[in-house]
Amino acid sequence: MTEDTNRSTENIDELGPVDWIVVEFPGSRFKGEIAPALDDLVERGIVRVLDLLLLKKETDGSLEAFELSDLDEAEIGALRSYEAELAMLLSEEDVEAVAAAVEPGSTAALLVWENLWAAPFASAIRRAGGQLVASGRIPVQALLAAIEADEQEGD
């Protein structure tokens, strides 16, 4: 292995878990109000933005996909600062799958990020020979429903 290959492997060994989300905004424009919250997470070293794509689905079902460089400051706010760092992980098939889930007349943001906070733990698991075999996420709505059900049972 060359020194560059060793360095590349070491960097991969240090990666935290990678997640993605699609957030849909009814209407025709993404206004970028989430940028300050995302900036805060990045600045505190909690996440690293790996890829970000904005999709606009017209009422007739036609789709436009935008990279950050395609949008003006009013639409994306401070999100443009991530442009140089993005890995461009998303394929055309990824975009098509997301587009199928987006309602006509809506704008969606597809965000891929690394969980930097979990990187040391994930790295320790890999060094110990462990591997991820299952993962999941519980939607906030499900948690709220469970809490409400518990409160009603307690009454």
N, C-alpha and C positions, 0 to 999 in steps of 0.2 A: 504494500500500500504506500502511496506517496504521502508526503506531509499534508498536501491539500486534501486528499481523501480522508486521512486521519482526522483532520480538523473538521471536515464536513460531517463525518460520522459522530464525532464528539458533540457537535452542535445539535444534531438530530437526537442524540441521547439526552440532551438537556431540554428538549421541547416539553411544554406542558400540553394538556389536553386541548384539542381544537374543537370548537363548536360553531354552529351556524344557525342563523334565524332568518326568517322572512317576515317582515312587518308590513302590513297593508294599510294604506291611508286612503280612505274614500275621497274622491275628487281627482282633479287633474294635475295637481302639483305637489311635489315633495318640498316642504318648506324648510327643512333642516333644523327644526327645533331640538332634535335629539343630540345635535353636535356638542353642546356644552357638557352634557352628561357623559357622552362617550369620551370627550377630551379629558374629563376628570379621571375616568378609569385608566386611560392610557398614561396620563401624567403621574398617577400614583403607582404605576407599574403593576396594575392588576390584570390588564389585558394588553395584547398587541394585535392591532387590526391587520389581518392578512389579506383580505379582499373585501371589496365593497362595490355593489352594482345597484343601480337604480333602474326600475322598470316602470314604464307607463303603458297601461292597457286601455285603449280607447273603447268607447261604448260599442263600436262595431267589432270588437275582439282583436283588432290589430295591435301589435306590440312594438314598442320602442325600448331598447336597452341603452343605458347611458353609463359611460365611464365618468369618473369625476371631472376629467378634462373637458367633457362635452357640456357641462352645466355651468350656469353663472352663479356668482357668489350669493345672490338672493335665494337660490334654490337649495344650496348645500351648506351655507355658512362656513364654519371652520373645518368641515370634513375634507376640504381640498388639501389640507396639510398632510394627510395620509397618503396622497397619491404616489409620491416617490418611493414609499416603503411597501406598497402592495405587491403581493406575490402573484396575482392573477391566477388563482387556483381554479376558478370556475370555468367549466367547459360549456360549449354550446348546448349540450344535452341537459346540463344543470339549469341553464337559463330557460330552456323549453319546459322542463318539469315545473319550475317555479311559475312560469307564465300560465300554465294550465290551472294553477291554484288561485291565481289572482282574479278578482272580480272585474268585469269590464267597467271602465270609468274610474279606475283606481290607480294609484301609484304605489309601488312597493320598493322596499329596500332589502337587499340580500346582503347580509353581513357575515363574514367568516373571521373568527378571532381565536387567538391562542390565550389560554388561561395561564398567565405568567405566575399567578399566585400558587398554582398547583404543580408547577414544573419540578421543584425539588422532590415532591412526593412521587410524581410519575416517574422521574428518573431513578429514584430509589427502587421502585417496583421493578423497572426494567433491569437494573443492575442485579437484583435478587433473582432474576429469571422469571418474574411474573409477567403476565400479559392480560390485557383487558379482554374479557369474554362477554360482558354485557354492560350496558349503560342505559340510562333513561333520564327523563326529566318529568317532574310533576308540575303541570300547569298551575299557576296561581289560582285560577278559578276553581280547580279541584280542591286545593288547600282551603280556600274560603268556604266552599260547600261543606267540607268535612268539619271545619270549625263550627259552622252554623248548625250542622246536624248534632254535634256534640253538645252545643249549648241548648238546643231544643230538648235533647234527651235529659239534660240536667235539670230542666224546669219542672 
